[in-house]
Amino acid sequence: MIAPPIPSNEVARLAALEASGLKSRLIDPALDEEVQLAALLFDVPMATVSLVDADRQLFRSAIGLSNGTPRAISFCGHAIIQPDRTLVVGDAHEDERFHDNPLVTGNPNIRFYAGHPIVDRSGHALGTLCVLDRQPRQPTPQQLGALAMLARRIGERVQLDGERRSAESREVEVRRALTDLAQRNDMARAIEAGTQVAIVSTDAEGLLRTVNAAAERLLGSPAAALVGKRRLEQLFAVSERMPADEEERWRVLTGPLQGTTTHRGEAHLHHATGQQFAARYSLSRVSSAVLDGYVAVLEDIEGQQALERYKDELLGTVSHELRTPLTTIRGSLGLLESGVLGPLSGESLEVVALARQGSERLIRLVDDLLDLEKVGNGRMPLDRRSCEAGQLVEQALQAVRGAAEHAGVELVSEPPAATLKVDVDPDRIVQVLTNLLGNAVKFSPRGGRVLLRFGRQGGRVRFAVVDQGPGLTDAQQAQLFRRFARVEPLDGRPRPGTGLGLAIVRALTEQHGGLSGVESVRGAGSTFWVDLPESPMRDPAETQQLIAALRAEFAADLPRRVEEVLAESRRALTDPEARQAAVRAAHRLHGTAGTYGFARVSTACAAIEELLGRPTVEETALQELLTRLEGSLAD
Amino acid sequence: MPSRDILLVDDEPDIRRIGQLTLERLGGHRVRLAASGPEALDALRTAVPEVVLLDVMLPGMDGPTTLQAIRKLPCAVPVIFVTAKVQRHEVEQYLAAGALGVIKKPFDPLGLPGEVEALLTGSKRP
């Protein structure tokens, strides 16, 4: 006996068989018809569709046969090797491949076999349509031709069935996806309706499109009264930040939005009762198939603000009430420690000193709390004056010098070349710098160095305190300026402190209209900085210097600005719409050039401005002015 | 440090006692006490000290009002405010009202006699 060889495309063939659905009997029962036809055609007792699987041949719609046999003894295993040919075995007894095959020597005692491969569209022979007999036979070419035709029909049926099933499954998938989408949509609507967060959306022009239940409650109006009738900016009340002009208000809201960013802010909203309330809003631009417009999340912070005020007041009162007893405690302990009330033994002295230090720490905490409360409430009036930055720095360095020496930390300041003046309350800023320096000393290793650098930066004066401490993670940097935000130092050594120092720094800096921040790399120290407004008051020499610097800066920028006026003016000649832009460009340059003493530029611009302001513009006149303006660059 | 006669005015008994002990034991001064503005004025009518240490936040007649009243008395006693309110503009108001100087509360007991002395001898400018 010779076992059937394995086709060269076996892996793909088996996969195709699997995918055909024939194995799992999903196929149309009409296969029976072909098998019966084949049996009639040859007038044989046995016929079947045989699927040649990895280890077995499986019979489908079989007549006179059981379910299948091992592949190794199958006839069909041989038949599929040539997918386009019918395998005919006239007498198995005479065939060396099959004469001792158990299917020949035993049940079902095959003598005759004819099988034509069933081939799918990709050319994989999945099995055969075969007819068998217990007697040897010689089929006619017509019989074999018909068998091949039937086998091809089955192949086509399999193919079509597969396509139908994949189309069906796609349809099922689509239907499922649609149901899912609908459910999610319902869910989104349910969330939108059920949430306590007020959400409104608008079209691209700002006209309200949806107002959820929470927003209805927040604004005191039913959605029907708002949707399609009011615009987003009309929900906002006029305030310092929100201009009376609605178009401008719209610009305040949407101006900061770039790309997919979200703009957050605080403002007052109108309630239907006519009252206004403090609210926080966050506005996003949304461009999708469903919505092309804006989504705003609104939040009432009136209550929060009242609570915040109450908390601050409470904090203030409590702190103040703590001061008096603390004075007594510190005074008493100090007297005891001094020994004037009688000598103390070594250990008594030790605990009294501990108690005195504890009381001092409490006093610092109370002082910090009071400061913070005052700044937070705007109850710390600033006594602003023009102060020399170097002097403030010197005072702050003086204040922490003792602590630095004690900690073995070197203090260095790096002043700028020119004298700098800041417009600040000196006491408060010395306090800010002292806080930053104190922290830096506290977190420096022994033998480390703390550097205070200051100089002009972006129109302000930056004071930066650079340390060689353990540094901060990004997360720590983010929370460091909050009240009581004590972060675990990266070197694992906790330091004493009230946790309020940086909150005070930030509050005081902001009250000055300044900024504060930190930059740090883990393991490479931190740089804490504050930016404060530079003092507009200068001595005459400095003013002259500054004017010269600004003049030089302006001169460098001049060609670009002249070019702008030239371009706008030329555009205005052909496009009346552009005239306003040209007038504005000329007007801007006219003013600035005048300020810096660029007389010819200024005059030329004024003339252009005037000419463009007239109802009709003479091209030659404008051309002449433009040439003059271009020429004026020489001065 | 010369021994001086001092009038200490504070509504808090604890502060009065601590201040007194500190000034007497550490500074070697003689201290009289008053708990309010009117009490202070009475004390001044009896005997004029070398300096008055005056609390600012007194109930009823507060420190600055008391100072005004003291200035109407026929004595030129120097007055030092002892107060927690030491912001620059507050200090300027006190000085404008005629105070000699300001000592911050809560005071350091060990440093109090020295601070008073410095203000009196003019070696410390507020």
Chai-1 contact restraints between the chains, C-beta under 6 A:
chainA,res_idxA,chainB,res_idxB,connection_type,confidence,min_distance_angstrom,max_distance_angstrom,comment,restraint_id
A,R323,B,A84,contact,1.0,0.0,6.0,A-B,restraint_1
A,T324,B,E12,contact,1.0,0.0,6.0,A-B,restraint_2
A,L326,B,P106,contact,1.0,0.0,6.0,A-B,restraint_3
A,T327,B,I15,contact,1.0,0.0,6.0,A-B,restraint_4
A,T327,B,K105,contact,1.0,0.0,6.0,A-B,restraint_5
A,T327,B,P106,contact,1.0,0.0,6.0,A-B,restraint_6
A,T328,B,D14,contact,1.0,0.0,6.0,A-B,restraint_7
A,T328,B,I18,contact,1.0,0.0,6.0,A-B,restraint_8
A,R330,B,P106,contact,1.0,0.0,6.0,A-B,restraint_9
A,G331,B,I18,contact,1.0,0.0,6.0,A-B,restraint_10
A,G331,B,P109,contact,1.0,0.0,6.0,A-B,restraint_11
A,G334,B,P109,contact,1.0,0.0,6.0,A-B,restraint_12
A,G334,B,L110,contact,1.0,0.0,6.0,A-B,restraint_13
A,L335,B,L21,contact,1.0,0.0,6.0,A-B,restraint_14
A,L335,B,P109,contact,1.0,0.0,6.0,A-B,restraint_15
A,S338,B,L110,contact,1.0,0.0,6.0,A-B,restraint_16
A,V340,B,R25,contact,1.0,0.0,6.0,A-B,restraint_17
A,V340,B,L26,contact,1.0,0.0,6.0,A-B,restraint_18
A,I363,B,P106,contact,1.0,0.0,6.0,A-B,restraint_19
A,D383,B,R88,contact,1.0,0.0,6.0,A-B,restraint_20
A,D383,B,H89,contact,1.0,0.0,6.0,A-B,restraint_21
A,D427,B,R88,contact,1.0,0.0,6.0,A-B,restraint_22
